[in-house]
């Protein structure tokens, strides 16, 4: 282990517990890849002959430094991984545990060698009950920490690729990018090199993105402590679980996983434990942002939707615009835009405050304002979302959760028949809770040359039942915007007509890039017509942003 021989060996640790992150690897080459991402200050602390620690401090972009310990279980399998991780968790008391290394990617998902696989949960496929008729599968799901997961989603578009130093195998390597996938990872005791086994796992867990052998054990070790640690798995595909499985891609995949993981720490996903701000009794403060223009919302209405452990540490930021909208009708939308984006205002202040906190957004406001808020925040900030869920037996802000696999949004493209040799305008209709009228949209953009509908197969209220669904639907919207790039610079403007939940509107706003996408106007629907819209680019530049319909 060349890297370790060059590290400074210490007889006393450079810091004491608790540490911010414990990074667990299974193989020596995975540990080497992680250590290569540390700077020269990393130290080797051989306190345990079997399980030494590799200690480093990692600066976070938002300020402060993380105390990080890396380790390897030096072997494969969930049992050994669980025992080793449990020992180190007791020793270092980490705030979060990251499992980092290589895995088999799921080829049916278009995953290619070297792509990053981030676990939404670990699918423990080995659990079973033995019966006279054979084993009865009782698979377990071990969830990833939602805060880390949200922030990994935001981080995936950052410039982390430059941290990869191992050349990609293959002649075509320079023209192939690295994609990041989020989904469940299967974990068991089998080295999978069989396509039939991969198909069986996929039939049991259709969203599966990969398979490996240690995350189930490490997740149990992290989650079953008296004070559980946050947990997330970050892997890279070194094979596709088929007969072609080999070792050729392992060094590259290990380097990719380590580059993403350590780059993620530099991104600053959590408040450093040593910062001393943003915490109450060691628990991160939650900042609850409630946006209101359609009706007033009390914090007492929303707080029960938060996890019980964070409720005493909630800081409420009420972004109240109801004084501008009597009976829900916004009479001066420009004034609402100016108030929202004021640098000393409540909304911007909630995201720029030096007091670190986990951010939660909810509200009942006009759709263009909600999209603008998401756009102002951008997808570089991790924000948990809540949404109002009226049901026959109750009305609250708790996500009901998916009853089954949710339907993807369907895309339909058409031309309007208008021909413009200059910069064209494109209509995008997003129909999730209700259909979006083609006639009403064309009435305010009569010069549009192209029209794209992104719709749920059966639009209805409360069809979005979990936060993961908002992320997937927002990604579908982002893909639509990205697909317009080949038409650039001919596409002069996109007009967005949206019917869906507030949470998804906010998430969609986060997906609109001021540098990569054409200017976007978001329209407000009232009394069966689109009355006004917000030009997001003008709002961002501090200009008059309201466009009135005909």
Long-range contacts (C-beta under 8 A, 24 or more apart in sequence): 1-28, 1-31, 1-32, 2-32, 3-32, 3-35, 3-36, 4-35, 4-44, 4-54, 7-35, 7-42, 7-43, 7-44, 7-54, 8-42, 8-43, 8-44, 9-43, 9-44, 9-45, 9-46, 10-43, 10-44, 10-45, 10-55, 12-45, 13-45, 13-47, 13-53, 13-55, 14-43, 14-45, 14-55, 14-57, 15-55, 15-57, 15-67, 17-91, 17-92, 17-93, 18-92, 18-93, 18-94, 18-95, 18-273, 19-67, 19-68, 19-69, 19-92, 19-93, 19-94, 19-95, 19-273, 20-66, 20-67, 20-68, 20-94, 20-95, 20-96, 20-270, 20-272, 20-273, 20-274, 21-58, 21-66, 21-67, 21-68, 21-69, 21-94, 21-95, 21-96, 21-97, 21-98, 21-265, 22-68, 22-69, 22-70, 22-71, 22-85, 22-88, 22-89, 22-92, 22-94, 22-96, 22-97, 22-98, 22-229, 23-68, 23-69, 23-70, 23-71, 23-97, 23-98, 23-100, 23-261, 24-71, 24-72, 24-73, 24-81, 24-84, 24-85, 24-88, 24-97, 24-98, 24-99, 24-100, 24-214, 24-218, 25-70, 25-71, 25-72, 25-73, 25-99, 25-100, 25-101, 26-72, 26-73, 26-74, 26-75, 26-76, 26-81, 26-101, 26-213, 26-214, 27-72, 27-74, 27-76, 27-101, 27-102, 27-250, 27-254, 28-72, 28-74, 29-250, 29-251, 29-254, 30-72, 30-100, 30-101, 30-102, 30-254, 30-257, 30-258, 31-70, 31-71, 31-72, 32-254, 33-166, 33-251, 33-254, 33-255, 33-257, 33-258, 34-70, 34-100, 34-258, 34-261, 34-262, 35-70, 36-165, 36-255, 36-258, 37-163, 37-258, 37-259, 37-261, 37-262, 37-263, 38-68, 38-70, 38-262, 47-91, 48-87, 51-84, 51-87, 51-88, 53-88, 53-91, 53-92, 58-262, 58-265, 58-266, 59-266, 60-265, 60-266, 60-267, 60-268, 60-272, 61-266, 61-267, 61-268, 62-268, 62-356, 63-268, 63-275, 64-268, 64-271, 64-272, 64-274, 64-275, 65-272, 65-274, 66-265, 66-272, 67-272, 67-273, 67-274, 68-265, 69-94, 73-214, 76-191, 76-213, 76-214, 77-189, 77-213, 77-214, 77-217, 78-124, 78-126, 78-187, 78-188, 78-189, 78-213, 78-214, 78-215, 78-216, 78-217, 78-218, 79-189, 79-217, 80-217, 81-213, 81-214, 81-215, 81-217, 81-218, 81-221, 82-216, 82-217, 82-218, 82-220, 82-221, 83-217, 83-221, 85-217, 85-218, 85-221, 85-222, 86-221, 89-221, 89-222, 89-225, 89-229, 90-225, 93-227, 94-229, 95-229, 95-230, 95-270, 95-273, 96-145, 96-148, 96-229, 96-230, 96-231, 96-232, 96-270, 97-218, 97-221, 97-222, 97-229, 97-230, 97-231, 97-232, 98-231, 98-232, 98-233, 98-234, 98-261, 99-214, 99-215, 99-218, 99-219, 99-231, 99-232, 99-233, 99-234, 99-235, 100-233, 100-234, 100-235, 100-257, 100-258, 100-261, 101-212, 101-214, 101-235, 101-236, 101-254, 101-257, 102-212, 102-235, 102-236, 102-237, 102-238, 102-250, 102-253, 102-254, 102-257, 103-185, 103-210, 103-211, 103-212, 103-235, 103-236, 103-237, 103-238, 104-192, 104-198, 104-210, 104-211, 104-212, 104-237, 104-238, 104-239, 104-240, 104-241, 104-245, 105-209, 105-210, 105-237, 105-239, 105-240, 105-241, 106-198, 106-202, 106-208, 106-209, 106-210, 106-211, 106-240, 106-241, 107-198, 107-240, 107-241, 107-242, 108-198, 108-199, 108-202, 109-181, 109-183, 109-208, 109-209, 111-179, 111-181, 111-209, 111-210, 111-237, 111-240, 112-176, 112-179, 112-237, 113-169, 113-237, 113-238, 113-239, 113-240, 113-249, 113-252, 113-253, 114-168, 114-176, 114-178, 114-236, 114-237, 114-249, 114-252, 114-253, 114-256, 115-178, 115-179, 115-180, 115-181, 115-236, 115-237, 116-156, 116-178, 116-179, 116-180, 116-181, 116-234, 116-235, 116-236, 116-256, 116-257, 116-260, 117-181, 117-183, 117-185, 117-209, 117-210, 117-233, 117-234, 117-235, 117-236, 117-237, 118-144, 118-149, 118-152, 118-156, 118-180, 118-181, 118-182, 118-232, 118-233, 118-234, 118-235, 119-144, 119-182, 119-183, 119-184, 119-185, 119-215, 119-232, 119-233, 119-234, 119-235, 120-144, 120-149, 120-182, 120-183, 120-184, 120-207, 120-468, 121-184, 121-185, 122-184, 122-185, 122-186, 122-187, 122-215, 122-216, 122-219, 122-233, 123-184, 123-185, 123-186, 123-187, 123-201, 123-204, 123-205, 123-208, 124-187, 124-188, 124-216, 125-186, 125-187, 125-188, 125-201, 125-204, 125-205, 126-188, 126-189, 126-216, 137-204, 139-204, 139-205, 140-216, 141-184, 142-215, 142-216, 142-219, 142-220, 142-223, 142-231, 144-231, 144-232, 144-233, 145-230, 145-231, 145-232, 146-384, 146-467, 147-230, 147-269, 147-270, 147-358, 147-382, 147-384, 148-230, 148-231, 148-232, 148-269, 148-270, 149-182, 149-232, 150-382, 150-383, 150-384, 151-264, 151-267, 151-269, 151-270, 151-382, 152-182, 152-232, 152-234, 152-264, 152-269, 153-182, 153-379, 153-382, 153-471, 154-379, 154-380, 154-381, 154-382, 155-263, 155-264, 155-267, 155-269, 155-380, 156-180, 157-379, 158-263, 158-267, 158-380, 160-259, 160-260, 160-263, 160-264, 161-259, 163-259, 163-260, 163-262, 163-263, 164-255, 164-256, 164-259, 165-255, 165-259, 166-251, 166-252, 166-254, 166-255, 166-256, 167-252, 168-252, 169-248, 169-249, 169-252, 178-256, 180-260, 181-209, 181-210, 182-209, 182-471, 183-207, 183-208, 183-209, 184-208, 184-209, 185-209, 185-210, 185-211, 185-212, 185-215, 185-233, 185-235, 186-210, 186-211, 186-212, 187-211, 187-212, 187-213, 187-214, 187-215, 187-216, 187-217, 187-219, 188-213, 188-216, 189-213, 192-241, 192-245, 193-239, 193-241, 193-242, 193-243, 193-245, 194-241, 194-242, 194-243, 195-241, 195-242, 195-243, 197-241, 198-240, 198-241, 198-242, 206-405, 207-405, 210-235, 210-237, 211-241, 230-270, 234-260, 234-261, 234-264, 236-260, 269-382, 271-356, 271-357, 275-356, 277-354, 277-355, 277-356, 278-355, 278-356, 278-357, 280-312, 280-313, 281-313, 283-309, 283-310, 283-313, 284-310, 284-313, 284-356, 284-357, 284-358, 285-313, 285-314, 285-315, 285-355, 285-356, 285-357, 285-358, 286-310, 286-313, 286-314, 286-315, 286-357, 286-358, 286-359, 286-360, 287-314, 287-315, 287-317, 287-350, 287-353, 287-357, 287-358, 287-359, 287-360, 288-314, 288-315, 288-316, 288-317, 288-360, 288-362, 289-317, 289-319, 289-347, 289-350, 289-359, 289-360, 289-361, 289-362, 289-363, 290-316, 290-317, 290-318, 290-319, 290-362, 290-363, 291-319, 291-321, 291-347, 291-361, 291-362, 291-363, 291-364, 291-365, 291-369, 291-370, 291-373, 291-502, 292-318, 292-319, 292-320, 292-321, 292-322, 292-363, 292-364, 292-365, 293-321, 293-322, 293-324, 293-325, 293-328, 293-330, 293-336, 293-364, 293-365, 293-366, 293-369, 294-322, 294-325, 294-328, 294-364, 294-365, 294-366, 295-322, 295-328, 295-364, 296-320, 296-322, 297-362, 297-363, 297-364, 301-397, 302-362, 302-386, 302-397, 304-396, 304-397, 304-398, 305-362, 305-386, 305-396, 305-397, 305-398, 306-360, 310-358, 315-355, 315-357, 317-346, 317-347, 317-349, 317-350, 318-346, 319-346, 319-347, 319-350, 319-363, 319-373, 321-365, 321-369, 325-366, 329-526, 330-366, 330-369, 330-524, 333-366, 333-368, 333-369, 333-524, 333-532, 333-534, 333-546, 334-544, 334-545, 334-546, 336-366, 336-369, 337-369, 337-372, 337-534, 337-539, 337-545, 337-546, 340-369, 340-372, 340-373, 340-376, 341-372, 341-376, 341-539, 341-540, 341-542, 347-373, 347-376, 348-376, 351-376, 351-377, 351-381, 358-384, 359-383, 359-384, 360-384, 360-385, 360-386, 361-385, 361-386, 361-503, 361-506, 362-386, 362-387, 362-388, 362-397, 362-502, 362-503, 363-502, 364-388, 364-502, 365-502, 366-524, 367-498, 367-502, 367-505, 367-522, 367-524, 367-525, 368-522, 368-523, 368-524, 368-532, 368-533, 368-534, 369-534, 370-502, 370-505, 370-506, 370-509, 371-496, 371-498, 371-505, 371-506, 371-508, 371-509, 371-512, 371-522, 371-534, 371-536, 372-509, 372-522, 372-534, 372-536, 372-539, 373-506, 373-509, 374-505, 374-506, 374-507, 374-508, 374-509, 374-510, 374-511, 375-509, 375-510, 375-512, 375-536, 375-540, 376-509, 376-540, 377-506, 377-509, 377-510, 378-510, 379-510, 379-511, 383-506, 383-510, 384-467, 385-467, 385-470, 385-503, 385-506, 385-507, 386-503, 387-464, 387-470, 387-501, 387-502, 387-503, 387-504, 388-501, 388-502, 389-462, 390-461, 390-462, 391-462, 399-465, 399-466, 399-467, 400-462, 400-465, 400-466, 401-465, 401-466, 402-465, 402-466, 402-468, 402-469, 403-465, 406-464, 406-465, 406-466, 406-469, 406-472, 407-456, 407-457, 407-458, 408-472, 408-476, 409-454, 409-455, 409-456, 409-473, 409-476, 409-477, 410-454, 410-455, 410-456, 410-457, 411-452, 411-453, 411-454, 411-476, 411-480, 412-452, 412-453, 412-455, 413-450, 413-451, 413-452, 414-450, 414-451, 414-452, 414-453, 415-449, 415-450, 415-451, 416-442, 416-448, 416-449, 416-450, 416-451, 418-446, 418-447, 418-448, 418-449, 419-449, 420-447, 420-449, 422-492, 423-489, 423-490, 423-491, 423-492, 423-493, 424-448, 424-449, 424-450, 424-487, 424-490, 424-491, 424-492, 425-449, 425-491, 425-492, 425-493, 425-494, 425-495, 426-450, 426-451, 426-452, 426-484, 426-491, 426-493, 426-494, 426-495, 426-518, 427-451, 427-452, 427-494, 427-495, 427-497, 428-452, 428-453, 428-454, 428-477, 428-480, 428-494, 428-495, 428-496, 428-497, 429-453, 429-454, 429-455, 429-497, 429-498, 430-454, 430-455, 430-477, 430-496, 430-497, 430-498, 430-499, 430-500, 430-508, 431-455, 431-456, 431-459, 431-499, 431-500, 432-456, 432-459, 432-463, 432-464, 432-473, 432-498, 432-499, 432-500, 432-501, 432-504, 433-459, 433-460, 433-461, 433-462, 433-463, 433-464, 433-499, 433-500, 433-501, 434-459, 434-460, 434-461, 434-499, 435-459, 435-499, 436-497, 436-498, 436-499, 437-528, 440-497, 440-525, 440-528, 440-529, 440-530, 441-495, 441-497, 441-523, 441-530, 443-529, 443-530, 443-549, 443-550, 444-495, 444-523, 444-529, 444-530, 444-533, 444-549, 444-550, 445-495, 446-550, 448-495, 452-480, 454-480, 459-499, 462-501, 464-500, 464-501, 464-503, 464-504, 467-503, 470-501, 470-503, 470-504, 470-507, 471-507, 473-500, 473-504, 473-507, 473-508, 474-504, 474-507, 474-508, 474-510, 474-511, 475-511, 477-508, 477-511, 478-511, 481-511, 481-512, 481-513, 481-516, 481-517, 481-518, 482-516, 482-517, 484-517, 484-518, 485-516, 488-518, 491-518, 492-518, 492-519, 493-518, 493-519, 493-520, 493-521, 494-518, 494-519, 494-520, 494-521, 495-520, 495-521, 495-523, 495-533, 496-520, 496-521, 496-522, 496-523, 497-523, 497-525, 497-530, 498-522, 498-523, 499-525, 509-536, 512-536, 514-540, 521-547, 523-549
